[in-house]
Amino acid sequence: MIKDIILHLERDPSRDIVRDFAGSMAETFAAHLTAVIFKFATNIPADAIADLFSESAAEARGAIDRFDLAMKRNDLSAESRLILGTAKTFSEMARCSDLSIVMQSDDNNGVNNTILIEAALFESGRPLIVVPSTQKDGLKLDRVVCCWDGSRTAARAINDALPLLKKASAVEIFIVENEKTANEQVLRGTQIGRHLARHDIKVEVKTTPAADSDVAHAILSHVADGATDLLVMGGYGHSRLREFVFGGATRGILSAMTVPVFLSH
């Protein structure tokens, strides 16, 4: 079950939807919600960033005040923290939660959460939901699409998402046909379908052909065509200088996503 959620709180009021999404998640599962917002952690001399620091601190306090008020209004179990830290700090805190929630980057408005999302996904050992910057609603589970390629990472994501799948009205296994999914059992989704059925989750299996380089586009097109509320997928990456960075398909999804994406590694 999901009983403990950590949220990266956004400063900009125009991005408060991630707060409301996390609140709806906490309400759905009767979970405790911890909102974290960071002060600057920088090596720039203090006198050179005094004005910037003061403005950022005021924005952070404002975000916390809005969070506390929203949680009190909805009578949710919640707490907020303003801390000095980095993306690594967030990933370490997430290890003691069931799920972390972070909003998608918004390059057009100078918001870059990529490093934070990478850290939460690859270093926390816990699943993550990335909420799109265009999100309008709280959590909805009318239709959940699970990407499946038979890999360890995909299996981990579907297993971690079980609490959500059990509450969903409809669950779909979506398979992109290419050389990586050539196995007949993978293409048919037979075994993963049987496994979910034992959890009282009925699934529909759909497939579509696409080259490996077009996997992200195939998934995004399928999601857009089917009134999907949540996408579940493995978060793939590769090691670079002792750090994980997103693989091509994961990066493509996160840059153009239109629905919340549940990721696990």
Residue, then its C-alpha position, 0 to 999 in steps of 0.5 A: m500500500i501507499k502510506d507515505i508520499i514525498l513531494h518536491l514542492e514548486r515555488d511558482p504558484s502556476r505550478d501548484i497543480v503538482r501539490d494538488f495532484a499529490g494531495s489527491m494521491a494522499e487522499t486516495f490512499a489515506a497516506h501521509l504527504t511530506a512536501v520538501i522545498f530546497k534553499f540554495a546550496t551553492n559555492i557562490p559568495a554570500d554577498a553576491i547572491a544575497d538578493l537572489f537568496s532572499e527572493s528565493a527564500a520568500e518564494a519558498r515560504g510562500a509555497i509552503d504557506r500555500f501547501d499548508l493551507a491546502m492540506k488543512r483545507n482538505d484535512l490531510s495528514a501532511e507536513s512541509r520542510l524547507i531545507l538546505g539540500t540537493a537532488k541527492t538529498f531528495s533521493e535519500m529522503a525518498r528512500c523512507s517513503d513509498l512514492s515520490i512526486v516531482m513535476q516535469s521540467d518546463d524549459n520555456n519557463g526556466v524550470n529544470n527538474t531533470i537532475l532531481i527526477e534522475a536522482a529520485l528514480f535511480e538513487s532512491g530505490r522507490p517509484l516516482i510519479v512525474v506530473p506534466s507541466t500541463q496537468k489540470d486535474g488531481l489523480k484519476l484512474d479511469r484508464v491506466v496503461c502499463c508499458w511492457d517489454g518483458s524486462r526487469t525494469a518493466a516488471r519492477a514498475i508494474n509491481d510497484a504500481l499494483p496499489l494504483l492498478k487495483k484502484a483503476s477502472a481499466v488497465e491495459i498492457f501496451i507492447v511496442e513490437n520490435e527486436k526487443t519484444a520478439n518473444e511470443q510470450v512478451l508480445r501476447g502479454t500472457q504471463i504478466g496478464r495472468h500474474l495481474a489476474r491473480h491480483d484481481i486486476k483484469v487487463e487488455v493487451k494491445t501491441t503496435p510495431a515500431a523501431d527501437s528509435d521510435v518507441a517513445h513516439a509510439i507510446l506517446s501517440h497511444v496515450a494521446d489516442g486513448a484518454t489515458d489517465l496514468l502511464v506506468m513504465g520502467g525508467y531506463g538509464h545508463s551509467r555516466l561518470r558513476e551517475f545514471v542518465f535517462g535512456g532515449a525512450t525514457r527521456g523522450i517520454l518525459s520531454a513530451m508527456t501529457v499524462p502523469v508517468f509512474l516510473s520505477h527502476 
